[in-house]
Amino acid sequence: KSLWKLKVLPKVRVFWWWVIRCILPDECTLRYRHIKPISRCNICHAMDEDLMHVLVHCTHAKLFWEQAHDLFGIRRPRLHPDTWSRDVISDDQFTDIERAQMISVMWAIWHSRNRVTHDDD
């Protein structure tokens, strides 16, 4: 319920619901579903691309977090690797404003990642 009460755009709430449900098409998910042969990150090529990598650890994501910190004072969260997506919504260490900001930054990271990996420009 706390997800649907967040003061963010509806598409950002839906995005986070997809993150929690692990249904966004990151490279690991596509490999698991036999759609892609490898699961390496297409941007940094350093690790397998799961959602936490895409949204928190990838060099592309780190650039977004640096800008978010410089512009708004939002820090890249330190999250547990197994429960991180639910922790953003339910952990008491975050206020509702911080939750909304973090999820909005992660939506922007995902949106940018899709432009980088899928646009032919």
N, C-alpha and C positions, 0 to 999 in steps of 0.2 A: 504493500500500500504506500510506503514512503516514496517509492519511485514515482508513482503517478501523481503524488502531491508536490513534487519538485517544481520550482518555478523556472522552467526552461521551456524551449519550444517543444511542441508535441513530437516532432521528428527526432529530437534529441532523446526524449523519453523512450520512444520506440527503439531507437538505436541502442540504448542501454539495456532494454529488455532483451534485445537480440544478443548483446554481449553476455548477459547473465545466463541466457539459455544456450550459449556457445553455438549459435547458428549463423554467425557471419562467415563469409567464405575466405578465411585466411588460408595460407598455403598448407598448413598442417591439416586443416579440415578437408580441403580439397584432395589432399593425398589420401587421407583416411577413407574418403568416399570414392577412391579410385578414379578421380577426375584429372589429377596431376601426378606425374611420376616422382617428383621431388617436392620437399617442403621448405626449401631454403628461402630466406627473405630475398625478394627481388630488388630491394633497395640497398641494403648494407651487405648482403651475402655472408654475414657473419654467423648467423644462427638459423635454426628452423623458425618459421614465422607462425607463432601462435598469437592469440589476441593480446596477451600481456606483452609480448615482444613488440608487436605493432604499435600499441598504444602507450607503452612506458619505456621500453629499453632500446628500441631501434634508434640509430643515429638520427633518422628523420623525426622521430617522436621527441628526442632530446632537444632538437632545435626548437620545436614548438613549446616545450616546457621552459626552455630558457627565455623565450620571448614572453610567455605568460608570466614568468617571474619578473622580468624587467618591466612589463607594462602594468600588471595587476597585482603583483606580489604573490602569485600562486606558485607553490612549489610542487615539483614532481613528487607524488606520494610514494612512501615506502609501504609496500603491500605484501601480504603473504601470497606466495605463488599459487596456492591451491584455492584460496577463498577470496581473492582480491576483488573480483567484480561485485560480489555481494557485500564485502567489507566497505566499499565506497558508499553504498546505500545505508548500511546498518551500523557501522562502527561508530562508537561514541567519540572517537578522536576528531571527527569531522562535524562541522556545523552544516546546516542545510544550505547555507550560502556557499560554503566550500565544496559541498557535494555537487551543487549545480555548476559551479565553476569548473571543477575537475571533469565532470561528464561532458560539459560543453567543449573544453579543450580536447578531450579524447574524440569527440565527434568531429572536430575540425581536423585532427590528425588523420582519422579514418577517411574523411572526405578528400583530404589532400593526397593521401596514399593511393586512393583509387584513381585520382587524376594522374598521378605520376606513373602508375603501373598500367593503366588501361587506355589513356589518351595517346593518339598517334601523332600529336602535334610536334 
